[in-house]
């Protein structure tokens, strides 16, 4: 019991130090959908980085009927993300060569054919991770 309490205190202290925002990019909207991106590791680095795209509606219900693809610049091929059940979470690791200057491109496509590309500056995760 004490070890769980100690673990909880440590986790809360770490989260408060970083503002709890490290590894997240500012959310964007597409119609009624809210699109959030989390980066793993929390501080993006050169090499392979995993991106979790979380799509929900305005009432925070998961949106799980999309095809989501990612790339870090126009020269890369689109890489389809893997859907994590019906949770509205889509994940994919892609190559990042310059986290301070590249932009994550998120292609969302509905089964109806409607589609959009949203642009998330990867450097925003670097800025949000600083501060502890």
C-alpha positions in Angstrom: 0.0 0.0 0.0 2.8 2.4 0.9 4.7 1.6 -2.3 1.5 2.4 -4.4 1.2 5.7 -2.5 4.8 6.5 -3.1 4.5 5.7 -6.8 1.5 7.9 -7.1 3.3 10.8 -5.5 6.3 10.4 -7.8 4.1 10.2 -10.9 2.2 13.4 -9.8 5.4 15.2 -9.1 6.8 14.3 -12.5 3.6 15.4 -14.2 3.5 18.7 -12.4 7.2 19.4 -13.3 6.6 19.0 -17.0 3.1 20.6 -16.9 1.7 17.2 -17.8 2.0 18.2 -21.5 5.3 16.8 -22.6 4.9 14.9 -25.8 1.6 16.4 -26.9 0.9 18.7 -29.8 -1.8 21.4 -29.6 -5.2 19.9 -30.7 -6.9 20.8 -33.9 -10.5 20.5 -35.2 -11.9 19.0 -38.3 -15.6 19.7 -38.4 -17.0 18.1 -35.3 -13.8 16.1 -34.6 -11.1 17.1 -32.2 -7.7 15.7 -33.2 -5.0 15.3 -30.6 -1.5 14.0 -31.2 0.9 12.4 -28.6 4.5 11.8 -29.4 6.5 8.9 -28.0 9.1 9.4 -26.7 7.7 12.6 -25.1 10.6 14.6 -26.4 10.8 13.9 -30.1 14.2 12.9 -31.4 15.9 12.2 -34.7 15.0 8.7 -35.8 11.8 6.7 -35.4 9.1 8.3 -33.2 5.7 6.9 -32.5 2.7 9.2 -32.9 -0.7 8.5 -31.4 -3.5 10.3 -33.1 -6.6 10.5 -30.8 -9.8 11.5 -32.6 -13.0 12.3 -30.6 -16.2 14.2 -31.2 -17.2 17.4 -29.4 -18.7 15.3 -26.6 -15.4 13.4 -26.2 -16.7 10.2 -27.7 -14.1 8.2 -29.8 -14.3 8.5 -33.6 -13.2 5.1 -34.9 -14.4 5.1 -38.5 -11.5 6.9 -40.1 -8.4 5.9 -42.1 -5.5 7.8 -40.7 -2.1 8.2 -42.4 1.0 10.0 -41.3 4.3 11.5 -42.6 6.8 14.0 -41.4 7.3 15.9 -44.7 6.2 15.9 -48.3 9.1 13.7 -49.5 7.9 10.8 -47.3 5.3 8.2 -48.4 2.1 8.2 -46.4 2.1 5.5 -43.7 -1.3 4.2 -42.5 -1.7 4.2 -38.8 -2.9 1.2 -36.9 -6.3 1.6 -35.3 -6.4 0.7 -31.6 -9.7 -1.0 -31.4 -12.7 1.3 -31.4 -11.1 3.8 -29.0 -10.4 6.6 -31.6 -6.7 6.0 -31.2 -4.5 5.5 -34.2 -0.8 4.8 -33.9 2.2 4.7 -36.2 6.0 5.1 -35.9 7.6 7.2 -38.6 11.0 8.6 -39.3 11.7 12.1 -38.0 15.0 13.7 -39.3 14.7 17.2 -37.8 12.2 17.4 -34.9 12.8 21.1 -34.5 11.8 21.9 -38.1 9.6 19.2 -39.4 5.8 19.1 -39.4 3.7 16.0 -38.8 1.1 15.7 -41.5 -2.0 13.8 -40.5 -4.3 12.6 -43.3 -7.8 11.8 -42.1 -10.3 10.1 -44.5 -13.9 9.2 -43.8 -15.5 6.2 -45.4 -17.7 8.6 -47.3 -14.6 9.9 -49.1 -14.3 13.2 -47.2 -10.7 13.9 -46.3 -8.3 16.5 -44.9 -4.7 16.9 -44.0 -3.8 18.6 -40.7 -0.4 19.9 -39.9 1.2 19.6 -36.5 4.6 21.3 -35.9 6.7 18.6 -34.1 8.7 21.3 -32.4 5.6 22.1 -30.3 6.3 18.9 -28.3 9.8 20.1 -27.7 8.5 23.4 -26.3 5.8 21.7 -24.2 8.2 19.2 -22.7 10.5 21.9 -21.4 9.8 23.5 -18.0 10.5 21.0 -15.2 
